[in-house]
C-alpha cells in the first residue's frame, strides 16, 4: 500500500467552484477526485451526496465498493471521508481521478493481465479506437522490449503502460520521438521522486547509477514516409524490491523503491507519465524539438564521455559516446579520431 498525507480534522468542500459530476464520468472516479482535491482534509459526506445527486447511504455504498477494490478510505463521524492509501494494483477510477487532477483527458483501458500493453494498443488501433488512448496492465505475460527481447513484468507495483496515437505526419517529425519522450519522463521522475541521478541511456532506457529503471519501445505503422499510427510503450520499475528481480536482472536493473527506500503512488506516477507523454507527443507533431533536445541532452545523457560498444547486427564498433546529432543519432568517437553517427544499435558500456 502507498500512503497519502496524514489526515486533518478539518472537513472541507471537495473543490471550490467545481460542477456536479458529469453524466459521462464514472461516479467512483468522481468520489476519488473529490477526495484527492481535498487531501489531506476530510470531505463531508453530505457535500459528496449533494454533488453526486444521491443519498448519504448511496455515498457510503460507493465508498465501500472502492474499499473492496483495495483502496483505504477513512470515515470519521462529523468529518466525512479521506483517502488514506492505495494498493500497488491499478484501479481504473483512481487513475481517471488522477488524470483529472493533472488536467488531462485521455481514455484509459486498465487490465489485470495482458500479453503485452503494446500489443493491446496495436489491436485497439487496428479496430478503429479513437486516439490518443492509454493501455495499462498489472502484469504482462509476453511483455517485450527492443530487438524482440522479453520484459520482466511481475504483478503489482510496476508500471506497464502503452499509448496509442494516429499522427499522420511525415516520418521526419518523429525521428527523435523516443529520445524526447525519455528526456521528458526522466525530468518528471526526478521531480516526483527526488532521485537526481535518473538519466536517459540512448536509445530507449531510463537508468539510475547505470542500472535500468525503465525502458521504452516505440512501434509505428508507416505508409509513404508518413506515420499513420504509433504506439509508445514504457515499462517502469516503481515499487519492486530487489528480491523480486530474477538473478539475470538483479545486477543490471533497479527500481525507484530500491533507489529511495520509499514506496510511491503508482496511480499518480501513471497519470503524470500519461500527461507528460501526451504533451511530448504534441511537441513532436508540432515540430521543432531538435534544438531543444540537443540543448538539454548532455545534462541527462547516461553515456556522455563513456567508452561504449555498439552492436549493429554482425558489426560491432567501439568508441567514446559524444552525445547526439540533430537526427537523434548517437555520436561515437572512434579510435582513429573520426566521429561516426549511429542511428540504431545495442549499446553496452566498456571498462
N, C-alpha and C positions, 0 to 999 in steps of 0.2 A: 504493500500500500504506500502511496505517495501522499504526504500530508499537505494540507492548506494551512495558512496562518492561523494561530490560536484565535478563538472566538472572543468577541467583545460583548459585554452585557447590553450594549445599545442595540435597539432594533430600528432599522432604517427602511425607507421605501426602496424598492429594487433599483430604481434609477429615475432621476427627475426627468419628467417630460416624455418618457417612453410610452408609446402607444400600447394598446392591448395586443395580445397575441394575434398574429395574422392567421387566417384560415389555412394557409399553406404550411404553417410552421407546426412541427411536432410539439404538442403540449409539454412533453417531458423535457424537450430541448429548451423550451421557454422557461420552465421551472428552474432548470440549471442555469440558464442565462441570468435570471433574477438573482440567484444565489451567488454567481460569480461577480456580478456587478456590485453587490453589496458587501462582499467579503472584505474584512473578516467579521463583519457585523451580521446579526440575525435579520431575517426578513419576516415580517409579520404574516401569519397565516391568513388573516382577513384581507390583507392587501393582495396576497397571491390569489386568493379566491376571487377578488374583485377583478383583477387583471385577466384571469382565466375564464371568467364568467361561469364559475362553478361553486359548489358549496365547500366549506372548510373540510368536510368529510371527504369530498372529492379530491381536494388537495392532499390530504393525508394519504389517501389511497394511491395517488400518483407518486408521492414521495416513497411510499412503501414498496412500490414496484421498482423504483430506482435502487432502493436498498437491496432488494432481491437480486438485482443485476450486479451487485458488488460495490456500489457507492456507499460511503459512510456519511450519513446526513444526521446531524444532531437536531433534536426537537426540544425546545425549552418553553415551559408554560409562561405565558405573557410576553414572550420574546419572539417566538417563531422558529424558523428553521435556518440551519447553517451547514454548508458543505465542509466536511472535516477531512476526508481523504478519498482518494480514488484508487482503483485497482490497476495492476500492470496490464490487464487485458483491456482491449479497446471497447468503448461504449459509444455507440453512434450518437445518441442525444447529447452526451457530454462533448464529443468532438464538434458537433454542429454548434453547440453553445459557445465553445472557444472560438470557432471561426467567426461567429457574430461579434464576439469581444474584439477580435482582430479587425473587424470591419471589412471582412472579405466574404464574398459569396461564391460558393463553389459546391456543386453536387458531390456528395461523397458516398462511396459504397464500402461498407465495413463488413469483413468476413472473419469468421473464426479461423478458417483454414482454406488455403488456395494452393494450386500447383505453383503459381507464380503471379505476383501482382502485375508484372509487366505483361504476362500472357493474358490475364483477365482484361487489362486495359486494351490490348490489341483486339480481343474479341468484342469488347464494347464498341470500339471504333468501327470495326467491320460490320457490326449490326446497326450502325447508324446513331449511336448515342450522341447526344449533343455535347460538344466540348466547350470549355475545359471541364474536366472532372477528375476526381481522385479515387484511387482504389487502395484500400489498406487491409491487412490481414494480421491476425495474431501469430500465425505461423505459416511457412511455406514448405511444401513437400518437394518442390523442384525449383527453389529459388536459384536464380542464375546471375552470374557476373559477366565480365568481359571474356571474350575468347572461349565461350561455352563452358566456363567454369561454374561449379555449383556454389551457392551462397548459403552458408550455415545459418539456419533460421529457427532457433529454438522458440518454444511458445512462451509468450509473456515477457514484457519488459523492454523489448527491442522494437524498432520501427521498421516496418516493411511497407513502403509507400510508392505508388506509381501514379503519374499524372498523364492524362490523355489530352492531346491538342490536335487541332486542324489548322495549321498555319497558312498553307497555300502561299508560300513566299519562295523567292529564289534561294537556292541552297546556300549561297554565299552569306546570307544574313544569319545562318545558324551554324556556321563553321566553328565558332568558338562557344557554342551554346553550353556544352558540358562544363567547360572551364569557368564560364561566367556564373553558372549555377553553383559550382563548387566554391567559388570565391564568396558569393553572397551567403551561402549556407554556412560556410566557415565563420564569416563575420557574425552571423546570427548566433551560432553556437558559442562563440567566445563571450558574447554579450549575455546570453542566457545562463551559462554555466560558470563563468569566471575563469575558464581554462585558457590562459594566454597562449599556450603552446599549440593550439589547434591550427593546422595549416593544410594546404592543398598539395597533393602529390600528383604531378602530371602523369597520365591524362585524366584520371577519374576517381582518385582516392582522397578521403579525408583522414589525416593522420595526427597522432599525438606522440611525441618523442619517438618518431619513426615507426610507430605501431599503428596499424589500420584501425580506425574508429568508425569508418563508414566507407561505402563505395557507391558509385553512381553508374547507371547504364542507360544510354540514350539509343533508342531504335527508331528508325524513320522509314516511311514509305515515300519514295522519290520517283517522280514522273517528269521527264523532260527538264531536269535540273530545278524542278520545283518540289518543295517538301509538302506533300499532301496531308500526311498525318504523322504524328510524332508521339512517342512515349518516353517519358523521363522517369526512371526508377531510382530510388535510393534505399539502401539498407543501412541503418544506423544502430550501433550498439549503445544502448542507453543504460538500462538497469540490469545488465547481465554481468554477474560476478565472474571472476577468472575461472572459478571452479567449474563453470558450465561450458567453457571452451574445450573442444577436443584437443588432444596433445599436439596435433598438427598445426593448430592455430594459436595456441597459448603463447608462443614466442613471437608471433608477428602481429597479433591483434590485441586490442584492449577495448574498454568501454568507458563511457562518461562516468558511471558509478565507480569503476576501478580507479579512475584518474582523480576523482574528487572525494571519494568516501561518502558520497551522498546519493540518495535516490532522487529522481526528477519526475515531474508530472508528464507522463507520456502524451496526454491529450494536448497539453499546452505546447509541447515541442512539435507535435504533429501539425497542429493548426498553424503555428508560426512558420513552419517549413513550407506548408502549402501556400501561405500568403507570400513568402519570400520567392518561392518557385514561380508563382503566377506573375509577380512583379518583374522578376528576372527574365521571364519569357517575353513579357511586353517590351522590355528593354531591347531584346534581340530582334524581335519582329519590327520594331520601330527603326532599328538600325543605329550604327554609330557607336557601338560599345568598345570597339577595338582599342581606341586611345585610352579609355578609362581602365580597361583590362590591363593594358601594358603598364599604365601608371601605378596600379595597385599590386600587380602580380609579385614583384620582388619581395614585398613585405610578407606575403602569405605563401611563398614558394618553399615547399619542403625539400626541394632538390638543389636549391641555389648553391653553387660552388662545390657541389658534391661530385665525387667520382662515380660514374654510373656505367652500367652496361645495358644496352637496349637490344632486345631480341626482336627481329622482324622476319618471321618465318625461319628460314635456314640461315639468314645473315645475322651476325652479331657485331655491334660496334661498341667501343669503349672510349670514354672521354669525360670531360667535365661539363656538368649541366650549367648553362649560361642563360637561363630564363626562356622566354618565348618570343616569337616574332608576331607580326600583325595578323597572321593567319591562324595563330594558336599553336603552331608547331614548336617543338622543343629544340632549342639551340644547343648543340653539343660541340664543344671544342675538342677536336681530335689531337692525337699525339703530335702530328705534324703542324699543328697550329691552325689548321683550316677549321672553319665552323660549318657544321652540317645541320640542316634543318630536318628534323624527324617528325613526320605527320602522324605516325601510328606505330605502336610497338609496346613491348612489355619491359618495364624499367626496373632494374634492381640496383641497389647501392653496392659499390665495391669498396673494400677496405684498402 
